[in-house]
Amino acid sequence: MEMIWKGSANLGEQSWLFTGILPRVYTAPASFCFDYRCRDEPIKDDPRLH
C-alpha cells in the first residue's frame, strides 16, 4: 500500500511524505535491529555501492 502522510497542517504540502508498506511481505532478518541503541552494522546487499 502506498500513501501520502500529511504531517502538519501548518506546513501544508511541504510536510507531506510519500510512503508505503508491504505487510507480511518483506522484513529484515530476525537478528537485525533497527533501533538507534543497537550496534548492528547496516545491511549492505552490494558493498561496492557504499
C-alpha positions in Angstrom: 0.0 0.0 0.0 1.3 3.5 -0.8 0.0 6.7 0.7 0.7 10.3 1.3 1.3 11.0 5.0 0.2 14.6 5.7 2.5 15.6 8.6 1.4 19.1 9.6 -1.5 21.3 8.6 0.6 24.4 9.4 3.3 23.4 6.9 1.0 22.4 4.2 2.2 20.3 1.3 5.8 20.9 2.3 5.3 18.4 5.2 3.7 15.6 3.1 5.6 12.4 2.8 5.0 9.7 0.1 5.5 6.4 1.8 4.4 2.7 1.6 4.2 -0.5 3.4 4.4 -4.2 2.5 2.6 -6.1 5.3 3.9 -9.6 5.8 5.8 -9.5 2.5 9.3 -8.4 3.4 11.1 -7.8 6.7 14.8 -7.6 7.7 16.4 -10.7 9.1 15.2 -11.5 12.6 18.6 -10.8 14.1 18.8 -7.3 12.7 17.8 -4.5 14.9 16.7 -1.1 13.5 16.7 0.7 16.9 19.2 3.5 17.4 20.5 1.9 20.5 21.6 -1.3 18.7 25.1 -1.6 17.3 24.2 -3.6 14.2 26.0 -2.8 11.0 23.8 -1.6 8.2 22.6 -4.2 5.7 24.7 -3.9 2.5 23.5 -6.0 -0.3 26.2 -4.7 -2.6 29.3 -3.4 -0.7 30.7 -1.7 -3.8 27.9 0.9 -3.7 28.7 2.1 -0.1 
